[in-house]
Amino acid sequence: MSLATETAAESAAVHEDDPRRSWAAVFALARFEARDLLRYIPVVATLLLYVGYTAWTLFHEKEGMDAFPALQDADRDTQTGPLLLGIALFVCVNRCTLRSRRRGTDRQFDVLVMEPWRRTVAHVLSVVPFAAVTALVVLGEFTRQALRPGAVGHGSLAELAVGPLYVLLCGAFGVLLARLVPSTFAAPVGVVGLFVFSVFISTGTSGAEWSRWLSPIVGENSGNTVLPSDLIGRPAAWHALYLTGLVLLLAIGAVLASGGRTVYLKAGTAGALALTLAGAVGQSGGVSAELEAAREQATVSPQRDQTCVKRGGSTYCAFPEWTGRAGTWAGAVDRVQSLAGGTAARQPLLVRQRVEARYGLSGDGAIDPLTAPGQVTVGTRWGGNRVPEFAVAVASVLVAGDESKGSELCDGRVVTTMWLALGGASHPMTDLANVRLDDSVTGSAYVLAPTSGLSMTAGQTDVLRELLERPRGEVTASVKRHWNELTASGVSTVQVARVLGAEVPKGAMDCAEE
């Protein structure tokens, strides 16, 4: 690249007494620098990887729990994608800013009308197109999740802004580092320093609220719990304000280090510092007493916040964002009850959504089983393994009477419960593996449920597996015909096997016998 090509954008008919044309030259130089960044392999590779992988996830058919996203979690999922792109821009923008120093052309630039600080502004602005691309990807990713038929909840614009702001932050920091430490070795050392700093503020300060939010991206994800939007409690707006102020502070700092001394720059420095401090203070406040009380109520007395609807003979109570899922839950309940006999086949149930919210997003606290008759717990996640787990809860209530007694089942009623839960599934053997803690279909194992699960012995597993492999109608008719005997307290697995015509396994059958 010739020096004439490199300097054409900033030297074309620029006069000191024409600010409009001066800024036009700055924007022209910024466009040139943005195109030049695409010459760097790290930038191109990370950009293509980010856009390509996100596009693949958008058009790839989601299954399991991914098909039922909660938008209050989906907005945070957009924040990790731009990580590598931001690091690549940090290193490459730093290198672009030092180009004239490496090539010994600083003296030629000094004779141009455009001041050095304006060239610094152009380098900062060269990152804006990459931030815009990031914003479009984030918007597309979130929109696709919001359009899924199983989506629930509400996203946060402040959470969605973190990705683009992170890209701008990395670019501004790369320019500032180039102006303060004009060495090509500074950027790699800076990457290591940032990593050490992020580790320190997350672990060295014991995860204090004020320190962990100093990181540009603060991840908080729970594997099993999805909280209602109004219980999230993340200071997302304050954090976005903090990042905005930090971007401006670094950018203006780079301009000041290049000799910019205008009144507007000094005023901008004060404003950026005020934004940064305001955001930092606002995001370090922790959980308010009102939010703690709301989380306590949602955990202990969810009925105060829920709306109930009737589907068939049962009632479904859920937090406002999940009321539309009552029909899906009703389908699972109907499938289980269609296999039951006696009064259980038409027993009205109260399905209540429950969540452990007292520990926020970082907690996966277990939920105690309900003791009231005919009440079933359903969680805030759905799809995948959550479906057969919910079916186990419904079946245990139909067989034992309530969730608490269902978790204590130890005799042959375990076989009846598991048949009701899995017998109507399209792939019962797959669901059997998914609902067991060790993903097995043989031997003894612990069966998962929304609250406390139950234990299966090896003999019970053998009987159930044989029943699942037989014609569904045949087993269903036998279960309905002998319902009272199969659900009697103390019935043994041997008796259940004989009644249903299954082979009686040898050895210990029930957990009480082991």
Salt bridges, closest charged atoms under 4 A:
GLU6 OE2 - ARG99 NH1 3.22
GLU6 OE1 - ARG103 NH1 3.72
GLU10 OE1 - ARG119 NH1 3.77
ASP18 OD2 - ARG21 NE 3.96
GLU33 OE1 - ARG99 NH2 2.87
GLU33 OE1 - HIS123 ND1 3.95
ASP36 OD1 - ARG39 NH1 2.84
ASP36 OD2 - ARG99 NH2 2.68
ASP73 OD1 - ARG76 NH2 2.80
GLU115 OE1 - ARG118 NE 2.76
GLU159 OE2 - ARG234 NE 2.64
GLU209 OE1 - ARG212 NE 3.42
GLU220 OE2 - ARG212 NH2 2.92
GLU220 OE1 - ARG234 NH1 3.07
GLU321 OE2 - HIS154 NE2 3.75
GLU356 OE1 - ARG358 NH2 2.76
GLU389 OE1 - ARG386 NE 2.96
ASP411 OD1 - ARG413 NE 3.09
ASP462 OD1 - ARG465 NH2 3.15
GLU474 OE2 - ARG470 NH2 2.79
